[in-house]
Amino acid sequence: MTFRYCPACATPLQLLVRDEDSGPKERLRCPACDWTHWNNPTPVLAAVVECADQGGRILLARNAAWTHRMFALITGFMEAGETPTEGIAREVTEETSLAVDAVTLIGVYDFQRMNQVIIAYHVVAHGEVTLSPELAEYKLFAPEEVRCWPAGTGHAMADWLRSRGHEPVYVEWPPRAT
Ligand SMILES: [Zn+2]
């Protein structure tokens, strides 16, 4: 999705060059009021969910919108007025119904294909899983069974596995349709 009109004054945007701190730069800008579409990456929260009452297995879920059958970390966008840790605890509970016991930062990762920055957490949780409608199914994996894709949240998963003494195994990205 690209912006076509200025959100401030509704003038059609144009690709215009302006001098910025780093030098001349072409961006979508408003020729009337000089509004600039910066296109900064969006922060996305992600969780390696460890089910404390399921033998410490990891919950991965398949998004209902995905055509291929792959399982991923729980992710979501931050809401205004919340901290990242509050945000990921909220997302885990909204998407799985699990109660969150502990939230620990794994790391921060680029995901340039989606123009996102991934803020990844290890979330310890417990309870009965009920998925939100945006998730089609979930699976519980022993940590050594998890495979990582070589992008975004996959690197977060790999770093968490290494911290637990498991050498991560990567699969191709993007995955083949199955
Ligand atoms: Zn404008």
py3Dmol code that shows the C-alpha trace and the ligand (Angstrom):
import py3Dmol

protein = """\
ATOM      1  CA  MET A   1       0.000   0.000   0.000  1.00  0.00           C
ATOM      2  CA  THR A   2       1.291   3.444  -0.858  1.00  0.00           C
ATOM      3  CA  PHE A   3      -0.146   6.805   0.032  1.00  0.00           C
ATOM      4  CA  ARG A   4      -1.578   8.782  -2.882  1.00  0.00           C
ATOM      5  CA  TYR A   5      -2.941  11.867  -1.129  1.00  0.00           C
ATOM      6  CA  CYS A   6      -1.574  14.086   1.612  1.00  0.00           C
ATOM      7  CA  PRO A   7      -3.210  13.051   4.922  1.00  0.00           C
ATOM      8  CA  ALA A   8      -2.957  16.681   6.098  1.00  0.00           C
ATOM      9  CA  CYS A   9      -4.411  18.606   3.110  1.00  0.00           C
ATOM     10  CA  ALA A  10      -5.533  15.957   0.539  1.00  0.00           C
ATOM     11  CA  THR A  11      -3.272  17.248  -2.253  1.00  0.00           C
ATOM     12  CA  PRO A  12      -1.948  14.408  -4.494  1.00  0.00           C
ATOM     13  CA  LEU A  13       1.530  13.404  -3.306  1.00  0.00           C
ATOM     14  CA  GLN A  14       4.559  13.576  -5.597  1.00  0.00           C
ATOM     15  CA  LEU A  15       8.019  12.045  -5.545  1.00  0.00           C
ATOM     16  CA  LEU A  16      10.051  15.156  -4.660  1.00  0.00           C
ATOM     17  CA  VAL A  17      13.722  15.630  -3.804  1.00  0.00           C
ATOM     18  CA  ARG A  18      14.542  17.655  -0.690  1.00  0.00           C
ATOM     19  CA  ASP A  19      17.768  18.181   1.206  1.00  0.00           C
ATOM     20  CA  GLU A  20      17.785  16.059   4.354  1.00  0.00           C
ATOM     21  CA  ASP A  21      20.473  15.484   7.014  1.00  0.00           C
ATOM     22  CA  SER A  22      21.946  12.716   4.842  1.00  0.00           C
ATOM     23  CA  GLY A  23      21.803  14.805   1.608  1.00  0.00           C
ATOM     24  CA  PRO A  24      19.252  15.115  -1.233  1.00  0.00           C
ATOM     25  CA  LYS A  25      16.543  12.478  -0.875  1.00  0.00           C
ATOM     26  CA  GLU A  26      13.533  11.616  -3.043  1.00  0.00           C
ATOM     27  CA  ARG A  27      10.406  10.721  -1.108  1.00  0.00           C
ATOM     28  CA  LEU A  28       6.645  10.943  -1.465  1.00  0.00           C
ATOM     29  CA  ARG A  29       5.922  14.506  -0.355  1.00  0.00           C
ATOM     30  CA  CYS A  30       3.064  16.996  -0.489  1.00  0.00           C
ATOM     31  CA  PRO A  31       3.808  19.857  -2.908  1.00  0.00           C
ATOM     32  CA  ALA A  32       1.290  22.096  -1.078  1.00  0.00           C
ATOM     33  CA  CYS A  33       2.126  21.720   2.641  1.00  0.00           C
ATOM     34  CA  ASP A  34       5.424  19.772   2.479  1.00  0.00           C
ATOM     35  CA  TRP A  35       4.094  16.769   4.433  1.00  0.00           C
ATOM     36  CA  THR A  36       6.566  13.874   3.967  1.00  0.00           C
ATOM     37  CA  HIS A  37       5.845  10.152   3.806  1.00  0.00           C
ATOM     38  CA  TRP A  38       8.906   8.940   5.741  1.00  0.00           C
ATOM     39  CA  ASN A  39       8.025   5.246   5.385  1.00  0.00           C
ATOM     40  CA  ASN A  40       9.785   4.379   8.637  1.00  0.00           C
ATOM     41  CA  PRO A  41       9.717   0.685   9.658  1.00  0.00           C
ATOM     42  CA  THR A  42       6.821  -0.327  11.911  1.00  0.00           C
ATOM     43  CA  PRO A  43       7.603  -1.998  15.245  1.00  0.00           C
ATOM     44  CA  VAL A  44       6.078  -5.463  15.572  1.00  0.00           C
ATOM     45  CA  LEU A  45       5.986  -7.449  18.816  1.00  0.00           C
ATOM     46  CA  ALA A  46       6.700 -11.184  18.684  1.00  0.00           C
ATOM     47  CA  ALA A  47       6.601 -13.944  21.307  1.00  0.00           C
ATOM     48  CA  VAL A  48       8.281 -17.313  21.743  1.00  0.00           C
ATOM     49  CA  VAL A  49       5.481 -18.679  23.960  1.00  0.00           C
ATOM     50  CA  GLU A  50       6.654 -21.341  26.415  1.00  0.00           C
ATOM     51  CA  CYS A  51       3.739 -23.291  27.897  1.00  0.00           C
ATOM     52  CA  ALA A  52       4.797 -23.810  31.507  1.00  0.00           C
ATOM     53  CA  ASP A  53       2.081 -26.406  32.166  1.00  0.00           C
ATOM     54  CA  GLN A  54       2.756 -28.312  28.893  1.00  0.00           C
ATOM     55  CA  GLY A  55       6.265 -29.493  29.704  1.00  0.00           C
ATOM     56  CA  GLY A  56       7.794 -26.225  28.555  1.00  0.00           C
ATOM     57  CA  ARG A  57       6.783 -26.830  24.952  1.00  0.00           C
ATOM     58  CA  ILE A  58       6.683 -23.879  22.546  1.00  0.00           C
ATOM     59  CA  LEU A  59       3.374 -22.750  21.037  1.00  0.00           C
ATOM     60  CA  LEU A  60       3.569 -21.821  17.363  1.00  0.00           C
ATOM     61  CA  ALA A  61       0.471 -20.822  15.400  1.00  0.00           C
ATOM     62  CA  ARG A  62      -0.624 -20.665  11.776  1.00  0.00           C
ATOM     63  CA  ASN A  63      -2.196 -17.454  10.572  1.00  0.00           C
ATOM     64  CA  ALA A  64      -5.626 -18.000   8.991  1.00  0.00           C
ATOM     65  CA  ALA A  65      -4.598 -15.809   6.034  1.00  0.00           C
ATOM     66  CA  TRP A  66      -1.606 -17.985   5.081  1.00  0.00           C
ATOM     67  CA  THR A  67      -1.962 -20.436   2.219  1.00  0.00           C
ATOM     68  CA  HIS A  68       1.082 -22.513   3.215  1.00  0.00           C
ATOM     69  CA  ARG A  69       0.980 -24.662   6.338  1.00  0.00           C
ATOM     70  CA  MET A  70       3.653 -23.119   8.501  1.00  0.00           C
ATOM     71  CA  PHE A  71       3.687 -22.158  12.144  1.00  0.00           C
ATOM     72  CA  ALA A  72       5.088 -18.974  13.569  1.00  0.00           C
ATOM     73  CA  LEU A  73       5.575 -16.910  16.663  1.00  0.00           C
ATOM     74  CA  ILE A  74       2.639 -14.961  18.064  1.00  0.00           C
ATOM     75  CA  THR A  75       2.954 -11.406  16.736  1.00  0.00           C
ATOM     76  CA  GLY A  76       1.073  -8.145  16.906  1.00  0.00           C
ATOM     77  CA  PHE A  77       1.291  -4.389  16.740  1.00  0.00           C
ATOM     78  CA  MET A  78       1.731  -2.138  19.737  1.00  0.00           C
ATOM     79  CA  GLU A  79      -1.235  -0.056  20.839  1.00  0.00           C
ATOM     80  CA  ALA A  80      -0.821   3.608  21.712  1.00  0.00           C
ATOM     81  CA  GLY A  81      -0.271   4.070  25.445  1.00  0.00           C
ATOM     82  CA  GLU A  82       1.254   0.686  26.265  1.00  0.00           C
ATOM     83  CA  THR A  83       4.827  -0.497  26.795  1.00  0.00           C
ATOM     84  CA  PRO A  84       6.255  -3.222  24.534  1.00  0.00           C
ATOM     85  CA  THR A  85       6.100  -5.766  27.382  1.00  0.00           C
ATOM     86  CA  GLU A  86       2.487  -4.856  28.111  1.00  0.00           C
ATOM     87  CA  GLY A  87       1.781  -5.118  24.386  1.00  0.00           C
ATOM     88  CA  ILE A  88       3.199  -8.605  23.902  1.00  0.00           C
ATOM     89  CA  ALA A  89       1.493  -9.900  27.067  1.00  0.00           C
ATOM     90  CA  ARG A  90      -1.799  -8.501  25.717  1.00  0.00           C
ATOM     91  CA  GLU A  91      -1.237 -10.026  22.265  1.00  0.00           C
ATOM     92  CA  VAL A  92      -0.444 -13.484  23.678  1.00  0.00           C
ATOM     93  CA  THR A  93      -3.585 -13.454  25.813  1.00  0.00           C
ATOM     94  CA  GLU A  94      -5.797 -12.060  23.018  1.00  0.00           C
ATOM     95  CA  GLU A  95      -4.559 -14.568  20.437  1.00  0.00           C
ATOM     96  CA  THR A  96      -4.264 -17.722  22.605  1.00  0.00           C
ATOM     97  CA  SER A  97      -6.274 -17.043  25.826  1.00  0.00           C
ATOM     98  CA  LEU A  98      -3.191 -18.107  27.829  1.00  0.00           C
ATOM     99  CA  ALA A  99      -2.319 -16.331  31.079  1.00  0.00           C
ATOM    100  CA  VAL A 100       1.111 -14.697  30.918  1.00  0.00           C
ATOM    101  CA  ASP A 101       3.527 -15.345  33.807  1.00  0.00           C
ATOM    102  CA  ALA A 102       6.773 -13.731  32.616  1.00  0.00           C
ATOM    103  CA  VAL A 103       8.057 -11.637  29.694  1.00  0.00           C
ATOM    104  CA  THR A 104      11.780 -11.400  28.838  1.00  0.00           C
ATOM    105  CA  LEU A 105      13.352  -9.615  25.858  1.00  0.00           C
ATOM    106  CA  ILE A 106      15.126 -11.904  23.353  1.00  0.00           C
ATOM    107  CA  GLY A 107      16.265  -9.177  20.965  1.00  0.00           C
ATOM    108  CA  VAL A 108      15.409  -6.718  18.203  1.00  0.00           C
ATOM    109  CA  TYR A 109      15.518  -7.783  14.534  1.00  0.00           C
ATOM    110  CA  ASP A 110      15.014  -6.180  11.140  1.00  0.00           C
ATOM    111  CA  PHE A 111      12.424  -7.569   8.729  1.00  0.00           C
ATOM    112  CA  GLN A 112      13.040  -5.405   5.680  1.00  0.00           C
ATOM    113  CA  ARG A 113      10.745  -7.289   3.317  1.00  0.00           C
ATOM    114  CA  MET A 114       7.797  -6.009   5.386  1.00  0.00           C
ATOM    115  CA  ASN A 115       9.501  -2.750   6.448  1.00  0.00           C
ATOM    116  CA  GLN A 116       9.178  -3.869  10.077  1.00  0.00           C
ATOM    117  CA  VAL A 117      11.339  -4.011  13.186  1.00  0.00           C
ATOM    118  CA  ILE A 118      10.678  -7.134  15.248  1.00  0.00           C
ATOM    119  CA  ILE A 119      10.860  -6.788  19.049  1.00  0.00           C
ATOM    120  CA  ALA A 120      10.939 -10.397  20.248  1.00  0.00           C
ATOM    121  CA  TYR A 121      10.166 -11.717  23.720  1.00  0.00           C
ATOM    122  CA  HIS A 122      10.267 -15.018  25.517  1.00  0.00           C
ATOM    123  CA  VAL A 123       6.836 -15.313  27.156  1.00  0.00           C
ATOM    124  CA  VAL A 124       6.135 -17.947  29.810  1.00  0.00           C
ATOM    125  CA  ALA A 125       2.404 -18.677  29.922  1.00  0.00           C
ATOM    126  CA  HIS A 126      -0.084 -21.236  31.171  1.00  0.00           C
ATOM    127  CA  GLY A 127      -3.695 -22.234  30.731  1.00  0.00           C
ATOM    128  CA  GLU A 128      -6.092 -23.582  28.107  1.00  0.00           C
ATOM    129  CA  VAL A 129      -5.408 -22.496  24.514  1.00  0.00           C
ATOM    130  CA  THR A 130      -8.294 -20.893  22.621  1.00  0.00           C
ATOM    131  CA  LEU A 131      -7.190 -19.218  19.405  1.00  0.00           C
ATOM    132  CA  SER A 132      -8.487 -15.898  18.148  1.00  0.00           C
ATOM    133  CA  PRO A 133     -10.187 -15.996  14.697  1.00  0.00           C
ATOM    134  CA  GLU A 134      -7.057 -14.660  12.988  1.00  0.00           C
ATOM    135  CA  LEU A 135      -5.193 -17.875  13.884  1.00  0.00           C
ATOM    136  CA  ALA A 136      -6.241 -21.117  12.186  1.00  0.00           C
ATOM    137  CA  GLU A 137      -4.374 -23.709  14.276  1.00  0.00           C
ATOM    138  CA  TYR A 138      -1.510 -24.139  16.690  1.00  0.00           C
ATOM    139  CA  LYS A 139       1.033 -26.784  17.596  1.00  0.00           C
ATOM    140  CA  LEU A 140       3.189 -27.368  20.644  1.00  0.00           C
ATOM    141  CA  PHE A 141       6.816 -28.181  19.884  1.00  0.00           C
ATOM    142  CA  ALA A 142       9.671 -29.317  22.084  1.00  0.00           C
ATOM    143  CA  PRO A 143      12.391 -26.666  21.619  1.00  0.00           C
ATOM    144  CA  GLU A 144      14.660 -29.076  19.718  1.00  0.00           C
ATOM    145  CA  GLU A 145      11.836 -29.782  17.198  1.00  0.00           C
ATOM    146  CA  VAL A 146      11.438 -26.143  16.157  1.00  0.00           C
ATOM    147  CA  ARG A 147      12.754 -25.098  12.734  1.00  0.00           C
ATOM    148  CA  CYS A 148      13.614 -21.457  12.062  1.00  0.00           C
ATOM    149  CA  TRP A 149      13.202 -19.487   8.853  1.00  0.00           C
ATOM    150  CA  PRO A 150      16.111 -17.205   8.028  1.00  0.00           C
ATOM    151  CA  ALA A 151      14.337 -13.870   8.449  1.00  0.00           C
ATOM    152  CA  GLY A 152      12.697 -11.674  11.082  1.00  0.00           C
ATOM    153  CA  THR A 153      11.146 -13.772  13.838  1.00  0.00           C
ATOM    154  CA  GLY A 154      13.164 -16.829  12.741  1.00  0.00           C
ATOM    155  CA  HIS A 155      16.345 -15.164  13.965  1.00  0.00           C
ATOM    156  CA  ALA A 156      14.642 -14.406  17.287  1.00  0.00           C
ATOM    157  CA  MET A 157      13.625 -18.062  17.592  1.00  0.00           C
ATOM    158  CA  ALA A 158      17.194 -19.136  16.760  1.00  0.00           C
ATOM    159  CA  ASP A 159      18.714 -16.819  19.365  1.00  0.00           C
ATOM    160  CA  TRP A 160      16.326 -18.118  22.013  1.00  0.00           C
ATOM    161  CA  LEU A 161      17.118 -21.755  21.113  1.00  0.00           C
ATOM    162  CA  ARG A 162      20.868 -21.020  21.362  1.00  0.00           C
ATOM    163  CA  SER A 163      20.305 -19.472  24.799  1.00  0.00           C
ATOM    164  CA  ARG A 164      18.762 -22.804  25.828  1.00  0.00           C
ATOM    165  CA  GLY A 165      21.640 -24.852  24.440  1.00  0.00           C
ATOM    166  CA  HIS A 166      19.903 -25.945  21.208  1.00  0.00           C
ATOM    167  CA  GLU A 167      21.702 -25.301  17.933  1.00  0.00           C
ATOM    168  CA  PRO A 168      18.971 -23.851  15.654  1.00  0.00           C
ATOM    169  CA  VAL A 169      18.087 -25.575  12.391  1.00  0.00           C
ATOM    170  CA  TYR A 170      16.996 -23.240   9.597  1.00  0.00           C
ATOM    171  CA  VAL A 171      14.571 -23.933   6.750  1.00  0.00           C
ATOM    172  CA  GLU A 172      14.262 -22.068   3.452  1.00  0.00           C
ATOM    173  CA  TRP A 173      12.487 -18.735   3.256  1.00  0.00           C
ATOM    174  CA  PRO A 174       9.986 -18.124   1.827  1.00  0.00           C
ATOM    175  CA  PRO A 175       8.642 -21.613   2.381  1.00  0.00           C
ATOM    176  CA  ARG A 176       7.457 -23.736  -0.538  1.00  0.00           C
ATOM    177  CA  ALA A 177       3.690 -24.001  -0.793  1.00  0.00           C
ATOM    178  CA  THR A 178       2.464 -27.335   0.539  1.00  0.00           C
TER     179      THR A 178
END
"""
ligand_1 = """\
1
ZN
Zn -0.404 18.504 2.225
"""
view = py3Dmol.view(width=600, height=400)
view.addModel(protein, "pdb")
view.setStyle({"model": 0}, {"cartoon": {"style": "trace"}})
view.addModel(ligand_1, "xyz")
view.setStyle({"model": 1}, {"stick": {}})
view.zoomTo()
view.show()
